[in-house]
Amino acid sequence: MPTTSTPTMPLIESAPPLPVRLFLNPAATRPGPVDGAWWPYSRDLTRELPALAMALDLPWGRITRVAVNPVHWPVIPGKVPVGRRVVHVGWFAEQDPHDLLLLSYRVGRWDLLVIPPETAPDTAARLMAAAGDPGNRLTASGLMAAAPDDSTGAAVAAVIPNERPGRNS
């Protein structure tokens, strides 16, 4: 008697989501121009923002709006679904190109240094620590400019001091 076999679909396991690479200033200290750092895996806001917004729900409250400078983001969606809600995304050419502005009803405005996805891990770790330092007075672009070039150990550009009023006090 011939045997027949029913083809089965191969079991495809989805990879677990990558952890959000995020470092936040301690809650009680917000005197500087940035409130922490975020190191996305890509320049795709539609893919990256949901995990970031969900990670910030507990410490900062529901993120409702995000603004970026378009220089580092090839596509800026107007809205990004996050769970059962939507985060509105806008852009400003005048905004610091390395800054991600986040708005929450509970805590107001927050600014994160955006570390480029292609940054070497050692440099990203130093940038995250610098951005999370309560004594930091550098803007997002200032932190990027002061970051050492991994190949030489020298700073890649001059430091840009913070000139935004109200965030230094």
Secondary structure by P-SEA (a helix, b strand, c coil): cbbbbccccccccccccccccccccccccccccccbbbbbccccccccaaaaaaaaccccccccbbbbccccccccccccccccbbbbbbbbccccccbbbbbbccccbbbbbcccccccaaaaaaaaaaaacccccccaaaaaaaccccccccccccccccccccccc
